[in-house]
Amino acid sequence: MSAPLWRIEAIRAATGGRLVGALDGPIAGLSIDSRTAAPGEIFFAIRGERLDGHDFVADVLTKGAAIAVVAEDKLAALPPHGRYLIVPDVLAALVDLARAARARSAAGIVGVTGSVGKTSTKEALRAALGACGSVHASAASFNNHWGVPLSLARLPEDARFAVFEIGMSAPGEITPLTRLVRPQVAIITTIAAAHAANFPNEEAIADAKAEIFLGLEPDGVAILNRDNRHFERLAAAARKVGATIVSFGESAEADVRLLGVDLDAEHSDIRASVSGREIAYRLGAPGRHLALNSLAIAAAVDALGADLALAMGSLAGAAAPVGRGRRLTLVPPGGGTFLLIDEAYNANPASMRAAFAVLALAPVGAGGRRIAVLGDMLELGAESAALHRALAADLEAAGIDVVHCCGPMMLELFRALPSSMQGAYAETSAVLESAVAADLRAGDALMVKGSNGSRMGPLVTSLATRFAAPPAGRPGD
């Protein structure tokens, strides 16, 4: 039987809060979402931009939450006989608990950031390190000012490894998060034009990502993409804090170097050199960009002293997550099947090009086409229109047959495409859906991608529901 994540008294001590109506006891988990809060968990009633967790306290207590962490100024409006830990500020209390979780942990901890590939790298690291011992990792893309503290506060005391995704959309956002996590290993996957509207240039983006080094433990390791043009800038920032630099990539100067890769529609077979040792492994998700990021995983495993062969061997079973390359086989009217590649979680020019390359590898049936369904890339600033138009050349080079677009910026791309590649255009993904659905046929391979604000995720969900394979009939039906 596993040990409880926390005891109430330990949480009280970490946060300095005042207990009302609660006895000391085990806590099974932590939640900030009333919809998923489970019996025995502690619920932090965080005030967000749209919703206030205090409005859901009565509901979660009724569902069996062990206790709710609430703000002093909200107490009068809450049920009078509830189980509460009362604090001045609920988010600050969560940060305090995260700090206590880090202080009690002896885990080998990795922090992951970058313009592209944070979540897929974090998930692959979870699988790789999980083959070597107990591992804890951020859920979904919990990489911001509440997601990182929540993920860290959930760190079990006996975990051997932990992996935390750390994101940002503006300068200064990574610094407090990395100082909370205090990783021994920090990975920057790459630097590209993402959230560019908040930065004057890519150099400023690199500087903001380099903030992750400010939280590195003494003698920490910085893992950097040797092929990225900002490598030297990032390396200089890592040296300032005394980090050991380990580079990865195709460059002959990389410490972890790609020697060869066989790209398949379903996986990649990789040969690499890790500080002079040659290894071979299979990555269970396709794409050259993922193959390159797997080198960073090898570097992190090696830096933590885990079993490299065991860890990298486990990646053969690592499937792409929802929104980041998940594959669905669906059934159009008239029978047969088509492939849906779900790349709907966020987008920037670099991740778009990587997704086009994956689509180019996807198999198609007789008469089938490779189809891209694209929503706006957001937060690209003054260059947004030009960056969208520039994707036309990438789509042509990848051999994509048909492109459907939605959103005002994607109209720029749509107009730049040859007429033979133009599918349908609509202002929103909801309006575009019917045109996409009507165009699908057996043998097609369809890829959907766009920034979260372009609402491509719901389009994927709708297509998956509309074209789901019928349930298997009973024998004799």
VOKOLLO-821699 format. One line per field, with one value per residue (C-alpha): residue in one letter; z, y, x. Coordinates in pm, 1 decimal, always signed. Each point is the difference from the previous one (the first is absolute). Last residue first. Layout:
VOKOLLO-821699
res: c(A / ...)
up: c(Z / ...)
north: c(Y / ...)
east: c(X / ...)
***
This chain:
VOKOLLO-821699
res: c(D / G / P / R / G / A / P / P / A / A / F / R / T / A / L / S / T / V / L / P / G / M / R / S / G / N / S / G / K / V / M / L / A / D / G / A / R / L / D / A / A / V / A / S / E / L / V / A / S / T / E / A / Y / A / G / Q / M / S / S / P / L / A / R / F / L / E / L / M / M / P / G / C / C / H / V / V / D / I / G / A / A / E / L / D / A / A / L / A / R / H / L / A / A / S / E / A / G / L / E / L / M / D / G / L / V / A / I / R / R / G / G / A / G / V / P / A / L / A / L / V / A / F / A / A / R / M / S / A / P / N / A / N / Y / A / E / D / I / L / L / F / T / G / G / G / P / P / V / L / T / L / R / R / G / R / G / V / P / A / A / A / G / A / L / S / G / M / A / L / A / L / D / A / G / L / A / D / V / A / A / A / I / A / L / S / N / L / A / L / H / R / G / P / A / G / L / R / Y / A / I / E / R / G / S / V / S / A / R / I / D / S / H / E / A / D / L / D / V / G / L / L / R / V / D / A / E / A / S / E / G / F / S / V / I / T / A / G / V / K / R / A / A / A / A / L / R / E / F / H / R / N / D / R / N / L / I / A / V / G / D / P / E / L / G / L / F / I / E / A / K / A / D / A / I / A / E / E / N / P / F / N / A / A / H / A / A / A / I / T / T / I / I / A / V / Q / P / R / V / L / R / T / L / P / T / I / E / G / P / A / S / M / G / I / E / F / V / A / F / R / A / D / E / P / L / R / A / L / S / L / P / V / G / W / H / N / N / F / S / A / A / S / A / H / V / S / G / C / A / G / L / A / A / R / L / A / E / K / T / S / T / K / G / V / S / G / T / V / G / V / I / G / A / A / S / R / A / R / A / A / R / A / L / D / V / L / A / A / L / V / D / P / V / I / L / Y / R / G / H / P / P / L / A / A / L / K / D / E / A / V / V / A / I / A / A / G / K / T / L / V / D / A / V / F / D / H / G / D / L / R / E / G / R / I / A / F / F / I / E / G / P / A / A / T / R / S / D / I / S / L / G / A / I / P / G / D / L / A / G / V / L / R / G / G / T / A / A / R / I / A / E / I / R / W / L / P / A / S / M)
up: c(-3557.4 / +59.7 / +231.6 / +144.5 / -214.6 / +27.9 / +82.4 / -301.7 / -91.3 / +98.4 / -287.8 / +167.8 / +342.6 / -124.1 / -228.5 / +291.0 / +231.8 / -266.8 / -62.2 / +376.4 / +8.6 / -291.5 / +207.0 / -151.6 / +352.5 / +58.3 / -291.4 / -309.1 / -134.5 / -158.4 / -216.5 / -238.5 / -175.6 / -266.4 / -106.9 / +24.2 / -55.7 / +168.8 / -178.4 / +168.2 / +345.4 / -86.2 / -132.4 / +307.4 / +236.2 / -148.3 / +176.8 / +343.7 / -82.8 / -57.1 / -284.2 / -268.2 / -290.2 / -203.3 / -201.8 / -180.5 / -122.7 / -374.0 / +35.6 / +96.8 / +357.6 / +87.7 / +37.8 / +255.0 / +190.5 / +46.2 / +83.9 / +273.2 / +175.7 / +8.7 / +123.1 / -169.2 / -261.6 / -204.4 / -188.2 / -260.1 / -155.5 / +239.2 / -176.5 / +284.0 / -222.3 / -93.4 / +366.2 / +88.8 / -288.5 / +113.4 / +360.4 / -95.5 / -24.0 / +371.5 / +97.2 / -220.6 / +164.6 / +351.4 / -40.2 / +212.1 / +298.0 / +0.2 / +291.1 / -181.7 / -270.9 / -169.8 / -81.4 / -247.1 / -147.6 / -201.5 / -240.2 / -139.2 / -266.1 / -60.2 / -342.0 / +109.2 / +363.6 / +165.1 / +227.9 / +220.6 / -67.4 / -146.9 / +298.5 / +232.6 / -207.8 / +4.0 / +380.8 / +28.3 / -222.6 / +217.6 / +317.2 / -132.6 / -121.1 / +327.7 / +116.2 / +293.2 / +86.9 / -313.7 / -132.6 / -22.8 / -297.8 / -149.9 / -225.8 / -238.3 / -14.1 / -239.7 / -13.2 / -197.8 / +251.0 / +157.6 / +269.9 / +238.3 / +103.4 / +262.4 / +51.2 / +283.4 / -132.4 / +269.7 / +72.4 / +206.9 / +71.8 / -247.0 / +93.0 / +204.1 / -32.6 / -183.8 / +254.5 / +260.3 / -166.0 / +69.0 / +374.0 / +22.1 / -212.4 / +190.1 / +352.1 / +215.1 / +101.6 / -1.3 / -270.5 / -214.3 / +17.5 / -83.3 / -301.8 / -130.5 / +31.3 / -184.0 / -277.9 / -8.7 / -107.6 / -331.6 / -61.6 / +93.5 / -260.4 / -258.0 / +39.1 / +98.7 / +347.8 / +149.3 / +15.2 / -68.5 / +143.6 / -92.4 / +216.0 / -70.2 / +293.1 / -67.7 / +222.2 / -113.7 / -368.1 / -176.2 / -224.0 / -33.7 / -137.4 / -34.0 / +36.9 / -168.4 / -345.9 / +3.0 / +26.4 / +9.1 / +199.2 / +1.6 / +204.3 / +209.8 / +249.2 / +376.9 / +73.5 / -313.8 / -189.8 / -311.7 / -13.6 / -28.8 / +340.4 / +371.0 / +228.7 / +362.9 / +192.8 / +362.9 / +190.0 / +185.4 / +13.2 / -260.5 / -206.9 / -66.9 / -135.2 / -228.6 / -123.4 / -86.0 / -213.1 / -158.1 / -91.6 / -150.2 / -357.6 / +100.7 / -109.3 / +336.2 / +180.7 / +368.9 / +316.4 / +305.5 / +287.0 / +364.9 / +212.8 / +253.3 / -55.4 / -302.9 / +71.7 / -196.7 / -290.3 / -90.0 / -71.8 / -327.3 / -150.1 / +45.7 / -152.9 / -298.6 / -54.9 / +12.1 / -264.6 / -207.4 / -38.3 / +159.6 / +229.4 / +110.2 / -352.2 / -55.9 / +226.5 / -198.3 / -268.8 / +65.7 / +266.9 / +54.6 / +251.7 / +300.2 / +264.1 / +364.0 / +225.2 / +378.1 / +17.6 / +266.8 / -45.8 / +185.5 / -146.1 / -341.1 / +51.0 / +132.6 / -299.9 / -277.5 / -13.7 / -24.4 / -370.1 / -153.1 / -122.6 / +224.4 / +55.8 / +248.5 / -39.5 / +306.2 / +10.5 / +322.7 / +90.0 / +294.8 / +152.5 / +376.8 / +117.3 / -266.0 / -216.4 / -5.8 / +136.9 / -300.8 / -252.2 / +173.7 / +26.1 / -373.8 / -114.1 / +198.6 / -144.2 / -328.8 / -123.6 / +60.8 / -358.7 / +66.1 / +347.2 / +116.2 / +72.4 / +278.5 / -43.5 / +190.6 / -135.0 / -310.2 / -256.3 / +133.5 / -100.9 / -367.7 / +17.3 / +191.6 / -226.2 / -300.2 / +165.3 / +74.6 / -353.2 / -146.5 / +233.3 / -70.1 / -375.1 / -140.6 / +142.7 / +279.0 / +362.7 / +202.2 / +365.8 / +116.9 / +360.5 / +152.9 / +304.7 / +360.2 / +90.7 / +335.3 / -111.8 / -333.0 / +167.9 / +245.7 / -288.3 / -166.8 / +325.3 / +12.8 / -365.8 / +77.9 / +292.4 / -229.7 / -233.6 / +293.0 / +141.6 / +363.8 / +118.2 / +153.9 / -9.0 / -0.7 / +71.6 / -26.9 / +270.7 / -89.8 / -377.9 / -167.9 / -36.2 / +330.1 / -93.6 / -316.4 / +157.7 / +176.6 / -328.2 / -31.1 / -0.5 / -9.4 / +200.5 / -35.0 / -321.1 / +25.1 / -283.7 / +241.8 / +76.4 / -373.3 / -51.1 / +294.4 / -120.2 / -355.8 / +17.8 / +196.0 / -311.4 / -164.3 / -374.9 / -294.1 / +69.9 / +275.2 / +376.6 / +144.4 / +236.8 / +76.0 / +53.3 / +214.7 / -108.3 / +194.1 / -244.0 / -350.1 / -157.4 / -376.2 / -63.6 / +297.8 / -164.3 / +228.5 / +121.6 / +231.7 / +90.8 / +249.4 / +317.6 / +323.4 / +332.9 / +252.8 / +85.3 / -183.7 / +112.8 / -22.3 / -57.8 / -17.4 / -264.8 / +33.4 / -344.3 / +70.6 / +357.6 / -106.7 / -279.9 / +244.8 / +237.4 / -279.4 / -87.0 / -348.7 / -298.2 / +204.2 / -3.6 / -255.9 / +103.5)
north: c(-1031.9 / -360.8 / +90.1 / +346.2 / +300.5 / +205.9 / +360.7 / +230.8 / +164.3 / +364.6 / +240.3 / +260.3 / -34.6 / +28.3 / +285.4 / +187.2 / -54.9 / +114.6 / +315.3 / +59.4 / -5.6 / +243.3 / +288.2 / +280.8 / +113.3 / -319.0 / +75.1 / -213.1 / -354.1 / -274.5 / -273.4 / -217.5 / -314.8 / -110.7 / -361.5 / +8.3 / +339.6 / +337.9 / +312.7 / +20.4 / -14.3 / +280.6 / +219.9 / -70.0 / +82.7 / +337.6 / +179.9 / -126.7 / +61.8 / +367.7 / +253.7 / -264.2 / -119.2 / -317.5 / -200.8 / +185.4 / -225.1 / +23.1 / +374.7 / +40.8 / +126.4 / +362.7 / +88.9 / -279.0 / +110.7 / +354.4 / -139.2 / -189.4 / +333.8 / +75.2 / -347.4 / -330.8 / -201.7 / -319.4 / -119.2 / -278.5 / -209.3 / +39.2 / -82.3 / +112.9 / +260.8 / +140.1 / +31.5 / +166.1 / +247.5 / +94.0 / +40.6 / +333.3 / +162.0 / -62.2 / +147.1 / +304.3 / +65.6 / -42.7 / +219.0 / +282.2 / -225.1 / -379.3 / -42.3 / -247.1 / -262.7 / -11.2 / -327.9 / -268.4 / -310.3 / -182.1 / -277.5 / -279.8 / -169.9 / -346.1 / -145.1 / -340.5 / +30.4 / +255.5 / -56.9 / +285.7 / +111.2 / +338.2 / +51.0 / -26.0 / +254.3 / +235.8 / -30.7 / +104.0 / +300.4 / +102.3 / -45.0 / +244.2 / +256.7 / +1.7 / -223.5 / -108.3 / -334.8 / -108.5 / -243.9 / -284.6 / -218.9 / -142.8 / -303.4 / -114.7 / -323.9 / -209.0 / +29.8 / +206.1 / +282.5 / +56.8 / -228.0 / +117.9 / -114.1 / +241.2 / +104.4 / +218.9 / +242.8 / +266.1 / +81.0 / -313.4 / -172.1 / -170.3 / -362.5 / -109.3 / -379.1 / -0.5 / +256.8 / -270.8 / -95.1 / +349.9 / -45.4 / -354.1 / +80.9 / +322.8 / -143.0 / +312.5 / +217.1 / +322.3 / +150.9 / -312.9 / +12.8 / +371.0 / -50.0 / -286.8 / +218.2 / +281.8 / -250.0 / -83.5 / +360.5 / -81.1 / -300.5 / +210.6 / +261.2 / -273.2 / -123.1 / -319.5 / -127.6 / -331.4 / +99.1 / -298.2 / -35.0 / -21.9 / +104.2 / +103.2 / +119.1 / +304.4 / +246.3 / -147.1 / -94.8 / -65.8 / -247.1 / +43.6 / -201.1 / +223.5 / -96.4 / -17.0 / +153.4 / -106.4 / +212.0 / -192.8 / +207.7 / +20.1 / +122.3 / +253.9 / +143.8 / +35.0 / +211.8 / +204.1 / +134.8 / -210.0 / +176.5 / -225.3 / +93.7 / +1.7 / +214.4 / -60.6 / +310.3 / -25.2 / +287.0 / +266.1 / +257.6 / +225.3 / -305.7 / -65.3 / +351.6 / -37.8 / -333.7 / +162.6 / +266.5 / -258.5 / -224.0 / +275.7 / -128.5 / -335.1 / -307.6 / -45.9 / -28.4 / +46.0 / -212.3 / +202.5 / -212.2 / +103.5 / +15.4 / +212.7 / -36.8 / +173.3 / +268.2 / +281.5 / -241.8 / +13.9 / +371.5 / -113.2 / -18.4 / +376.8 / +65.5 / -220.6 / +188.9 / +326.2 / -134.0 / -95.4 / +366.0 / +291.0 / -230.6 / -17.5 / -35.5 / -282.9 / -233.7 / -271.6 / +76.8 / -268.5 / -116.3 / -370.7 / -284.7 / +189.2 / -265.5 / +64.2 / -268.9 / +17.8 / +181.9 / +260.2 / -20.4 / +324.9 / +192.3 / -132.2 / +139.9 / +340.1 / +54.7 / -138.0 / +294.8 / +275.5 / +72.4 / -83.2 / -306.5 / -255.6 / -371.9 / -242.1 / -373.1 / -199.7 / -346.2 / -195.7 / -298.5 / -237.6 / +81.0 / -70.9 / +333.3 / -0.8 / +314.9 / +139.4 / +336.7 / +17.8 / -47.1 / +258.2 / +246.7 / -45.3 / +27.0 / +316.8 / +240.4 / -195.0 / -343.9 / -235.5 / -125.4 / -337.3 / -121.4 / +88.6 / -300.6 / -249.5 / -300.5 / -322.6 / -185.9 / -83.5 / -66.4 / +305.5 / +207.0 / -72.7 / +27.7 / +328.8 / +125.4 / -73.0 / +198.8 / +296.4 / -2.3 / -6.1 / +283.4 / +231.0 / -63.3 / +351.5 / +337.3 / -157.7 / -113.1 / -314.1 / -24.6 / -330.9 / -119.7 / -293.0 / -67.1 / +58.2 / +183.0 / +166.7 / +352.7 / -33.6 / -94.7 / +289.6 / +244.8 / -142.7 / +50.9 / +363.9 / +46.1 / -142.6 / +241.2 / +291.1 / -113.6 / -3.3 / +344.0 / +105.1 / -360.0 / -205.5 / -377.8 / -105.4 / -286.2 / +142.2 / +75.8 / +359.8 / -51.5 / +276.3 / +371.3 / +101.2 / -180.6 / +198.2 / +265.1 / -269.2 / -177.9 / -369.7 / -331.7 / -267.3 / -323.0 / -374.9 / +28.1 / -230.0 / +102.2 / +226.5 / +178.7 / +45.0 / +152.8 / +239.6 / +124.7 / +73.9 / +378.3 / +25.5 / -119.3 / +336.1 / -6.5 / +221.8 / +137.8 / -250.0 / -3.1 / -320.8 / -210.2 / -264.8 / -334.5 / -268.1 / -353.5 / -279.6 / -33.1 / +121.8 / +346.6 / -33.7 / +248.7 / +216.4 / +79.0 / +119.3 / -347.7 / -172.8 / -367.7 / -279.6 / +206.5 / -193.1 / +126.9 / +281.8 / +105.1 / +269.7 / +238.4 / +312.8 / -4.5 / +324.1 / +34.0 / +28.5 / -158.8 / -266.9 / -65.9 / -30.9 / -237.8 / -213.0 / -1.1 / -117.8 / -296.6 / -17.5 / -235.2 / -297.2 / -299.0 / -272.0 / -335.7)
east: c(-2543.1 / +113.1 / +283.9 / -68.3 / +72.9 / +314.9 / -72.9 / -17.4 / +331.3 / +0.5 / -62.7 / -220.7 / +160.7 / +358.3 / -101.1 / -160.3 / +294.9 / +246.6 / -206.3 / -15.7 / +381.8 / +31.1 / -133.4 / +210.7 / +88.2 / +195.4 / +229.8 / -54.2 / +31.2 / -211.6 / +157.6 / -202.0 / +119.5 / -250.1 / -54.1 / -379.2 / -151.9 / -19.9 / -125.5 / -341.0 / +158.3 / +242.1 / -280.2 / -214.1 / +285.8 / +89.9 / -285.7 / +107.2 / +365.7 / -71.1 / +25.6 / -32.2 / +215.9 / -38.6 / +251.3 / +274.0 / +280.0 / -72.9 / -54.6 / +364.6 / +21.6 / +72.3 / -370.5 / -45.6 / +307.9 / -128.9 / -346.0 / +181.9 / +43.8 / -372.6 / -101.8 / -66.1 / +184.1 / -41.4 / +308.8 / -0.6 / +277.7 / +293.8 / +327.3 / +225.4 / +166.5 / -340.5 / -100.4 / +330.1 / -35.0 / -351.2 / +117.6 / +158.4 / -343.0 / -59.3 / +336.7 / -66.2 / -337.7 / +141.1 / +307.0 / -142.0 / -64.5 / +6.3 / -241.9 / -228.2 / +49.4 / -339.3 / -171.2 / +106.5 / -157.7 / +268.4 / -98.2 / +215.8 / -210.2 / -145.1 / -83.4 / +127.5 / +102.8 / +223.2 / +297.8 / +121.5 / +356.9 / -100.2 / -230.9 / +299.7 / +192.1 / -298.8 / -8.1 / +365.3 / -66.8 / -294.1 / +208.0 / +259.4 / -254.8 / -195.8 / -281.5 / -213.0 / -155.1 / -185.7 / +259.1 / -252.5 / +86.2 / -321.2 / +41.0 / -274.8 / -195.6 / -206.0 / -374.2 / -250.1 / -18.8 / +341.0 / +146.8 / +269.7 / +347.2 / +131.6 / +358.6 / +132.7 / +260.8 / +8.1 / -363.0 / -50.6 / +332.0 / +239.0 / +68.5 / +301.8 / +25.7 / +332.2 / +116.4 / +68.1 / +326.5 / +129.4 / -40.3 / +134.5 / +305.3 / +71.7 / -32.1 / -29.9 / +296.1 / -200.4 / +220.6 / -38.8 / -378.8 / +12.3 / +228.0 / -211.5 / -309.5 / +177.0 / +75.0 / -371.6 / -51.3 / +168.2 / -225.6 / -303.1 / +95.5 / +60.7 / -355.6 / -175.8 / -95.2 / +117.0 / +365.6 / +225.2 / +348.3 / +366.8 / +296.2 / +359.2 / +208.3 / +222.3 / -183.9 / -331.0 / +30.9 / -326.4 / -176.7 / -374.2 / -290.9 / -306.3 / -366.9 / -340.6 / +50.7 / +362.9 / +314.1 / +327.4 / +247.0 / +377.1 / +294.0 / -189.7 / +244.5 / -1.6 / +307.1 / -69.0 / +303.2 / -66.2 / -336.4 / -304.0 / -136.9 / +75.2 / +213.0 / +98.1 / +103.4 / +112.8 / -156.4 / +199.3 / -276.9 / +161.0 / +88.9 / -368.8 / -52.2 / +302.2 / -134.4 / -332.1 / +168.3 / +228.9 / -293.3 / -215.7 / +35.0 / -147.7 / +196.0 / +174.4 / -336.3 / +79.3 / +5.4 / +107.0 / +133.2 / +10.0 / +315.3 / -192.0 / -377.6 / -144.0 / -259.3 / +163.6 / +57.2 / -370.9 / +44.6 / +159.2 / -351.4 / -38.0 / +342.4 / -83.6 / -327.1 / +195.3 / +237.3 / -302.2 / -98.7 / -190.6 / -198.2 / -365.2 / -143.0 / +248.4 / -196.9 / +183.6 / +259.2 / +260.9 / +245.6 / +59.8 / -39.2 / +135.5 / +68.6 / +93.2 / +151.7 / +43.3 / -330.1 / -84.1 / -380.9 / -77.0 / +292.0 / -106.4 / -349.8 / +106.4 / +232.8 / -222.6 / -240.3 / +261.1 / -42.6 / -339.2 / -193.8 / +163.4 / +27.3 / +154.4 / -64.7 / +101.1 / +155.3 / +50.4 / +218.4 / +39.8 / -339.1 / -14.4 / -141.8 / -269.2 / -2.6 / -355.5 / +119.3 / +233.5 / -280.2 / -219.6 / +289.5 / +76.4 / -362.6 / -78.4 / +258.8 / +25.7 / +109.0 / -290.6 / +3.0 / -168.3 / +104.1 / +349.3 / +218.3 / +70.8 / +227.5 / +56.0 / +303.3 / +202.7 / -273.4 / -181.2 / +302.2 / -65.4 / -378.9 / -1.8 / +276.8 / -222.9 / -278.8 / +226.3 / +137.6 / -352.2 / -100.8 / +292.0 / +25.3 / +18.4 / +105.1 / +201.5 / -33.7 / +64.4 / +105.3 / +147.5 / +11.5 / +189.2 / -210.8 / +115.2 / -319.7 / -78.4 / +94.4 / -179.4 / -326.7 / +39.7 / +44.5 / -310.2 / -191.7 / +108.6 / -98.6 / -344.5 / -28.3 / +88.9 / -279.7 / -245.3 / +81.9 / -54.3 / -44.7 / -281.5 / +21.5 / -362.1 / -237.0 / -350.3 / -254.4 / -83.5 / -43.4 / +204.6 / -83.4 / +164.2 / +320.9 / +74.0 / +227.1 / +204.3 / +74.5 / -79.4 / +184.0 / -268.8 / +14.5 / -37.7 / -203.1 / -299.7 / -230.8 / -190.2 / +325.3 / +57.3 / -345.1 / +19.1 / +338.5 / -115.6 / -48.5 / +325.6 / +181.6 / -58.2 / -47.0 / +94.1 / +348.7 / +68.5 / -59.2 / +138.7 / -208.6 / +265.1 / -172.9 / +162.6 / -74.5 / -169.9 / -289.2 / +88.8 / +14.4 / -44.7 / -279.2 / +99.7 / +334.1 / +283.2 / +88.0 / +244.4 / +28.8 / -57.0 / +28.5 / +49.6 / -130.6 / -1.5 / -353.4 / -191.8 / -271.7 / +215.3 / +375.0 / +200.4 / +269.2 / +377.0 / +34.7 / +261.1 / -115.9 / -362.4 / +96.7 / +198.4 / -297.5 / -229.2 / +217.5 / +145.1 / +35.6 / -116.2 / +237.4 / -61.3 / -145.7)
***
